Amino acid sequence: MAQPPLPHSLPTLQSEAAKKYDISPADTLKIAQRLYELKYTTYPRSDCQYLPESLYENRARVLGVIKKSSPEYEAYNFDADLKSAAWNTGKIEEHFAIVPTGEMPRNLSEKEQLIFDLIARRYAAQFLPPQEFAVVSIEYDIEEEFFKATSRQCTKEGWHLLYGKERDGEEDEKEPETRIPDAVTGEPVGIRELMIAERKTTPPKRFTESTLLDAMNNIHLYVEDPEVKKILKETSGIGTAATQAKIIETLQQRQFIVKDKKALISTPKGRKLIAEIDDMLRKPDMTALWEAALRGIQRGERDLDSFIGEISDTVKKNDRTAQKNRQRIHPRVASKRRAAGNPMPRVPWEPHAAAYRQRQEKQILGLQRLRPDTIQRTRQTPENCSLPPLRPPERAHKGNARLLLALPKPEMQKDL
């Protein structure tokens, strides 16, 4: 017997919208906020999936609005006397689940209608009976080897009618179930066919916005240390319902990840960041330790100042490590260090190398101005260059950037 899924919290709404309609978590939050401002749904920034029992009295009005919002719902016989596990005031801390308010939505955009329907469908599922199954298991011995087969067949759809094959398709490569024939204890079993299946292991699928949100909310599944896993299982994961969408959006804006169709793929820039930062910052273990420390402060077992001091020391340590790992130094910084009696190896800074070379070229030839036709000709013959070795100047170049020219060989200077 399978009970209906609980009403939506913001993370589950974002996950389902991304999976079903490819609507980004950030857009889902914006739409849910607008529906709330229009008084069509309740407060959206909630990570709770339970409802206060006081709202149970409003069920008839909400169900009536849901039926009018789409002709599809007219086909279902909702039982307003059912009371699912979702109605539990004791499991609510700050905000409750996202549900329709009972106001009839009007003039919604396409995406707003889709998000409203996801919210309404979860609410309506609470008033349909559980989905029921008949489970058959058979055990037998063949040539002194033990075998077991299990089959599960749906006998009553219940709330599953609201989702149909959509929910079955969540596991894309799920093997079809085989119906086990009726049998009695002691009945002999024959062997019709023996088959050996050869398969290859495949790497884990890339994260989508939907699966990444699920991972952020169940981060304990990605931790090996049992103590850390226990702490993270009791917390809400990485980020909060109000910040998780922004975290993913920021990673995309800073080009640490890119979206290819539905898949989120790390960029070379993102992989370089992970390779260079300290191991403690790459793993969620630190989150668990900080969560444990904050709970200790809440209970009066730890001092706030010492906790802040530990974070400050961690930041300083990682900053020093990052500075040691820097391989390129701006020439202006190098010049100041040499002037202060603290020399360092001269390392050309690539973004300005061409400008330094151009300045040296002009000093050698005494060229302050070149005719437009000369500029064009010299640009077309970079292979004729004969350049002196590059030496970064002691003082930084000031003023506007000059044209980057390729100098011709001496025999070509007669034509200039």
C-alpha positions as CSV (number, residue, x, y, z in Angstrom):
1,M,0.0,0.0,0.0
2,A,1.5,3.4,-1.1
3,Q,0.2,6.6,0.6
4,P,-0.1,9.8,-1.5
5,P,3.0,12.0,-1.7
6,L,3.0,14.9,0.7
7,P,2.1,18.4,-0.5
8,H,4.9,20.4,-2.0
9,S,7.7,22.2,-0.2
10,L,9.8,24.7,-2.3
11,P,12.6,22.1,-2.9
12,T,10.2,19.4,-4.1
13,L,8.3,21.9,-6.2
14,Q,11.5,23.1,-7.9
15,S,12.7,19.5,-8.4
16,E,9.4,18.4,-10.0
17,A,9.1,21.5,-12.2
18,A,12.7,21.1,-13.5
19,K,12.2,17.4,-14.1
20,K,8.8,17.7,-15.8
21,Y,8.8,21.0,-17.5
22,D,12.5,22.0,-17.5
23,I,11.7,25.2,-15.5
24,S,14.8,26.3,-13.6
25,P,14.7,26.4,-9.8
26,A,15.1,30.2,-9.8
27,D,12.1,30.7,-12.2
28,T,10.0,28.3,-10.1
29,L,10.7,30.4,-7.1
30,K,9.7,33.6,-8.9
31,I,6.5,32.1,-10.2
32,A,5.6,30.6,-6.8
33,Q,6.2,34.0,-5.2
34,R,3.9,35.7,-7.8
35,L,1.2,33.1,-7.1
36,Y,1.5,33.9,-3.4
37,E,1.3,37.6,-4.0
38,L,-1.9,37.1,-6.1
39,K,-3.2,35.1,-3.1
40,Y,-3.6,31.9,-5.1
41,T,-1.2,29.8,-3.1
42,T,0.4,29.9,0.3
43,Y,3.9,31.2,1.3
44,P,6.5,29.7,-1.1
45,R,9.8,29.8,0.8
46,S,9.1,26.7,2.9
47,D,11.0,23.5,3.3
48,C,8.1,21.8,5.1
49,Q,5.7,19.4,3.5
50,Y,3.1,19.2,6.3
51,L,-0.1,21.2,6.9
52,P,-1.6,22.6,10.1
53,E,-4.8,20.8,11.1
54,S,-6.6,24.2,11.2
55,L,-6.5,24.3,7.4
56,Y,-8.4,21.0,7.1
57,E,-11.6,22.9,7.4
58,N,-10.9,24.8,4.2
59,R,-10.6,21.6,2.1
60,A,-14.0,21.7,0.4
61,R,-13.4,25.2,-0.9
62,V,-9.9,24.4,-2.2
63,L,-11.1,21.2,-3.9
64,G,-13.8,23.1,-5.6
65,V,-11.3,25.6,-7.0
66,I,-9.0,22.8,-8.2
67,K,-11.9,21.1,-10.1
68,K,-12.7,24.4,-11.8
69,S,-9.1,25.2,-12.6
70,S,-8.9,22.3,-15.1
71,P,-11.6,20.0,-16.6
72,E,-9.3,17.0,-15.9
73,Y,-10.1,17.1,-12.2
74,E,-13.8,16.7,-12.8
75,A,-13.2,13.0,-13.6
76,Y,-12.0,12.2,-10.1
77,N,-14.1,11.4,-7.0
78,F,-12.3,13.2,-4.2
79,D,-13.3,12.1,-0.8
80,A,-13.3,15.2,1.5
81,D,-13.6,12.9,4.6
82,L,-10.1,11.4,4.1
83,K,-7.4,12.8,6.3
84,S,-3.8,11.9,5.2
85,A,-0.6,12.0,7.1
86,A,0.0,15.5,5.7
87,W,-2.2,17.1,8.3
88,N,0.2,17.2,11.2
89,T,0.6,20.5,13.1
90,G,3.4,19.0,15.3
91,K,5.8,18.7,12.4
92,I,5.6,22.4,11.4
93,E,8.3,24.7,12.6
94,E,8.1,28.0,10.8
95,H,6.1,27.6,7.5
96,F,3.9,24.8,6.2
97,A,3.6,23.2,2.8
98,I,2.7,25.1,-0.4
99,V,-1.0,24.6,-1.2
100,P,-3.8,26.5,-3.0
101,T,-5.6,29.0,-0.8
102,G,-9.1,28.6,-2.3
103,E,-9.0,31.7,-4.5
104,M,-9.8,31.0,-8.2
105,P,-6.7,31.7,-10.3
106,R,-7.3,33.9,-13.4
107,N,-5.2,35.2,-16.3
108,L,-2.2,33.0,-15.5
109,S,0.7,32.7,-18.0
110,E,1.5,29.2,-19.3
111,K,4.3,28.6,-16.8
112,E,2.2,30.0,-13.9
113,Q,-0.5,27.6,-14.8
114,L,1.9,24.7,-14.8
115,I,3.3,25.6,-11.4
116,F,-0.1,26.1,-10.0
117,D,-1.2,22.7,-11.3
118,L,1.8,21.0,-9.7
119,I,0.8,22.5,-6.3
120,A,-2.9,21.7,-6.8
121,R,-2.3,18.1,-7.9
122,R,-0.3,17.3,-4.7
123,Y,-3.0,18.8,-2.6
124,A,-5.8,16.9,-4.4
125,A,-3.9,13.6,-4.0
126,Q,-4.5,13.8,-0.2
127,F,-8.2,13.1,-0.9
128,L,-7.8,10.0,-2.9
129,P,-7.3,6.5,-1.4
130,P,-3.9,4.8,-1.2
131,Q,-2.5,2.8,-4.1
132,E,-2.7,-0.9,-3.3
133,F,-0.6,-3.8,-4.5
134,A,-0.6,-7.6,-4.5
135,V,2.8,-8.9,-3.7
136,V,3.7,-12.5,-4.6
137,S,7.0,-14.2,-3.6
138,I,8.1,-17.6,-4.5
139,E,11.1,-19.6,-3.2
140,Y,12.4,-22.8,-4.7
141,D,15.5,-25.1,-4.8
142,I,17.1,-26.3,-8.1
143,E,20.1,-28.6,-7.9
144,E,20.6,-27.6,-4.3
145,E,20.7,-23.9,-5.2
146,F,18.3,-21.5,-3.6
147,F,16.3,-19.0,-5.8
148,K,13.7,-16.4,-4.9
149,A,11.4,-14.3,-7.2
150,T,9.1,-11.5,-6.2
151,S,6.4,-9.8,-8.1
152,R,4.2,-6.7,-7.3
153,Q,1.0,-6.0,-9.2
154,C,-1.2,-3.0,-8.7
155,T,-4.7,-3.9,-7.6
156,K,-6.1,-0.4,-6.9
157,E,-4.7,2.8,-8.5
158,G,-6.0,5.2,-5.8
159,W,-4.2,8.6,-5.9
160,H,-1.9,7.2,-8.6
161,L,-4.6,8.0,-11.1
162,L,-3.7,11.7,-10.8
163,Y,-0.2,10.9,-12.2
164,G,-0.7,7.9,-14.3
165,K,2.4,6.8,-16.3
166,E,4.3,10.1,-15.3
167,R,5.2,8.7,-11.9
168,D,6.1,5.3,-13.4
169,G,8.5,7.0,-15.8
170,E,10.7,8.5,-13.0
171,E,13.0,5.5,-13.4
172,D,13.8,5.7,-17.1
173,E,15.5,2.3,-17.4
174,K,13.4,0.3,-15.0
175,E,13.1,-3.3,-16.0
176,P,9.6,-4.5,-16.7
177,E,8.0,-6.6,-13.9
178,T,7.4,-10.3,-14.6
179,R,4.1,-11.7,-13.3
180,I,4.7,-14.8,-11.2
181,P,2.2,-17.6,-11.8
182,D,0.2,-19.0,-8.9
183,A,1.9,-21.9,-7.1
184,V,1.4,-24.0,-4.0
185,T,4.0,-25.1,-1.4
186,G,5.8,-28.3,-2.5
187,E,4.8,-28.0,-6.1
188,P,7.6,-29.2,-8.5
189,V,9.2,-26.6,-10.7
190,G,10.8,-27.3,-14.1
191,I,13.5,-25.4,-15.9
192,R,12.4,-24.1,-19.3
193,E,15.4,-22.0,-20.3
194,L,18.7,-20.8,-18.8
195,M,20.0,-17.4,-19.8
196,I,23.2,-15.6,-18.9
197,A,23.0,-11.8,-19.1
198,E,26.2,-9.8,-19.8
199,R,26.1,-6.2,-18.8
200,K,28.5,-3.3,-18.4
201,T,28.7,-0.9,-15.6
202,T,28.0,2.7,-16.5
203,P,29.2,5.9,-14.9
204,P,26.7,7.9,-12.8
205,K,24.4,10.2,-14.8
206,R,25.2,13.9,-14.9
207,F,23.2,16.0,-12.5
208,T,20.2,17.9,-13.8
209,E,18.7,20.9,-11.9
210,S,16.2,18.5,-10.4
211,T,18.6,15.8,-9.3
212,L,21.1,18.4,-8.0
213,L,18.4,19.9,-5.8
214,D,17.6,16.4,-4.5
215,A,21.3,15.9,-3.8
216,M,21.6,19.2,-1.9
217,N,18.7,18.2,0.3
218,N,20.0,14.7,0.9
219,I,23.7,15.5,1.1
220,H,24.3,12.9,3.7
221,L,24.1,10.3,0.9
222,Y,27.4,11.6,-0.5
223,V,29.4,11.4,2.8
224,E,31.4,8.4,3.9
225,D,32.2,9.3,7.6
226,P,29.3,7.8,9.6
227,E,29.3,10.5,12.3
228,V,29.2,13.3,9.7
229,K,26.5,11.4,7.8
230,K,24.4,11.3,10.9
231,I,24.7,15.0,11.5
232,L,23.9,15.9,7.9
233,K,20.9,13.6,7.8
234,E,19.4,15.6,10.7
235,T,19.9,18.9,8.9
236,S,18.3,20.3,5.8
237,G,21.3,19.8,3.6
238,I,23.2,22.4,1.6
239,G,21.5,25.8,1.6
240,T,17.9,26.5,2.5
241,A,14.7,26.4,0.5
242,A,15.1,30.2,-0.2
243,T,18.8,30.0,-1.2
244,Q,19.3,26.7,-3.1
245,A,18.1,28.1,-6.4
246,K,20.4,31.1,-6.1
247,I,23.3,28.8,-5.4
248,I,22.8,26.9,-8.7
249,E,22.1,30.2,-10.6
250,T,25.3,31.8,-9.2
251,L,27.4,28.8,-10.3
252,Q,26.0,29.2,-13.8
253,Q,26.5,33.0,-13.9
254,R,30.2,32.6,-12.8
255,Q,30.6,29.9,-15.5
256,F,31.6,27.2,-13.1
257,I,28.9,25.0,-14.6
258,V,26.9,25.2,-17.9
259,K,23.6,23.7,-18.8
260,D,23.5,21.4,-21.8
261,K,19.9,20.5,-22.6
262,K,18.9,19.3,-19.1
263,A,22.3,18.2,-17.9
264,L,24.6,20.4,-15.7
265,I,28.2,20.1,-16.8
266,S,31.3,21.5,-15.0
267,T,33.5,23.8,-17.0
268,P,37.3,23.8,-17.1
269,K,37.1,26.9,-14.9
270,G,34.9,25.1,-12.4
271,R,37.1,22.0,-12.4
272,K,40.2,24.1,-11.9
273,L,38.6,25.8,-8.8
274,I,37.9,22.4,-7.3
275,A,41.4,21.2,-8.0
276,E,43.0,24.2,-6.3
277,I,40.9,24.7,-3.2
278,D,41.6,22.8,0.0
279,D,40.1,19.4,0.4
280,M,38.0,20.5,3.4
281,L,36.2,23.0,1.2
282,R,35.3,20.5,-1.5
283,K,33.4,18.1,0.8
284,P,30.2,18.7,2.8
285,D,31.9,17.5,6.0
286,M,32.6,21.0,7.1
287,T,28.9,21.9,6.8
288,A,28.2,19.1,9.3
289,L,30.9,20.3,11.7
290,W,29.5,23.8,11.6
291,E,26.0,22.6,12.1
292,A,27.1,20.6,15.1
293,A,28.9,23.7,16.5
294,L,25.8,25.9,16.0
295,R,23.6,23.5,17.8
296,G,26.1,23.4,20.6
297,I,26.0,27.2,20.8
298,Q,22.1,27.0,20.8
299,R,22.3,24.6,23.8
300,G,24.9,26.8,25.6
301,E,27.6,24.1,25.2
302,R,29.9,26.2,23.0
303,D,31.1,29.8,22.9
304,L,30.1,31.9,19.9
305,D,33.3,33.9,19.9
306,S,35.5,30.8,19.7
307,F,33.4,29.4,16.8
308,I,33.8,32.7,14.9
309,G,37.5,32.6,15.6
310,E,37.8,29.1,14.2
311,I,36.0,30.2,11.0
312,S,38.3,33.2,10.7
313,D,41.4,31.0,11.2
314,T,40.1,28.7,8.5
315,V,39.6,31.5,6.0
316,K,43.1,32.9,6.7
317,K,44.7,29.5,6.3
318,N,43.0,28.9,3.0
319,D,43.8,32.4,1.8
320,R,47.6,31.9,2.6
321,T,47.5,28.5,0.7
322,A,45.8,30.1,-2.3
323,Q,48.4,32.9,-2.4
324,K,51.3,30.4,-2.4
325,N,49.7,28.5,-5.2
326,R,49.5,31.6,-7.5
327,Q,51.8,31.1,-10.5
328,R,51.4,34.5,-12.2
329,I,52.3,37.9,-10.7
330,H,51.3,41.2,-12.1
331,P,54.5,43.1,-13.3
332,R,53.4,46.2,-11.3
333,V,53.4,44.1,-8.1
334,A,56.8,42.6,-9.0
335,S,58.3,46.1,-9.6
336,K,57.1,47.3,-6.2
337,R,58.5,44.2,-4.5
338,R,61.9,44.7,-6.2
339,A,61.9,48.4,-5.2
340,A,61.2,47.4,-1.6
341,G,64.2,45.1,-1.6
342,N,62.2,41.9,-1.9
343,P,62.9,40.7,-5.4
344,M,61.1,37.9,-7.1
345,P,61.5,36.1,-10.5
346,R,60.1,38.1,-13.4
347,V,57.1,36.4,-14.8
348,P,55.5,37.9,-17.9
349,W,51.8,38.7,-17.3
350,E,50.1,37.5,-20.5
351,P,47.4,40.1,-20.8
352,H,50.0,42.9,-20.9
353,A,52.8,41.1,-22.7
354,A,51.7,42.3,-26.2
355,A,51.5,45.9,-25.0
356,Y,55.0,45.8,-23.6
357,R,56.4,44.4,-26.8
358,Q,54.6,47.1,-28.8
359,R,56.1,49.8,-26.7
360,Q,59.6,48.4,-27.1
361,E,59.1,48.2,-30.9
362,K,58.1,51.8,-31.1
363,Q,61.1,52.9,-29.0
364,I,63.5,51.0,-31.3
365,L,62.3,52.4,-34.5
366,G,61.2,55.8,-33.2
367,L,57.7,55.3,-34.6
368,Q,55.2,57.6,-33.0
369,R,52.6,57.5,-35.8
370,L,52.0,55.2,-38.7
371,R,50.0,55.8,-41.8
372,P,46.7,53.8,-42.0
373,D,47.9,51.9,-45.1
374,T,51.1,51.0,-43.3
375,I,49.1,49.6,-40.3
376,Q,47.1,47.5,-42.7
377,R,50.2,46.2,-44.5
378,T,52.0,45.3,-41.3
379,R,49.0,43.6,-39.9
380,Q,48.9,41.4,-42.9
381,T,52.5,40.3,-42.6
382,P,53.1,39.1,-39.0
383,E,55.4,36.4,-40.3
384,N,58.0,39.1,-41.2
385,C,58.5,40.1,-37.7
386,S,62.0,40.4,-36.1
387,L,61.5,41.3,-32.5
388,P,63.8,41.9,-29.6
389,P,63.4,39.8,-26.4
390,L,60.6,41.0,-24.1
391,R,61.5,42.8,-20.9
392,P,58.7,44.1,-18.7
393,P,59.2,47.8,-17.9
394,E,59.9,49.0,-14.4
395,R,56.9,51.3,-14.5
396,A,53.5,50.4,-15.6
397,H,52.3,51.7,-18.9
398,K,49.8,54.6,-18.5
399,G,47.3,56.1,-20.8
400,N,45.3,54.4,-23.6
401,A,46.4,51.1,-25.0
402,R,48.4,51.5,-28.2
403,L,47.9,49.6,-31.5
404,L,49.4,46.1,-31.4
405,L,51.6,46.1,-34.6
406,A,53.8,43.5,-36.2
407,L,57.1,45.1,-37.4
408,P,58.3,44.3,-40.9
409,K,61.8,43.2,-41.7
410,P,64.5,45.9,-42.3
411,E,64.2,45.4,-46.1
412,M,60.5,46.3,-46.0
413,Q,61.1,49.6,-44.1
414,K,62.0,51.4,-47.4
415,D,58.4,51.1,-48.4
416,L,57.1,52.8,-45.2
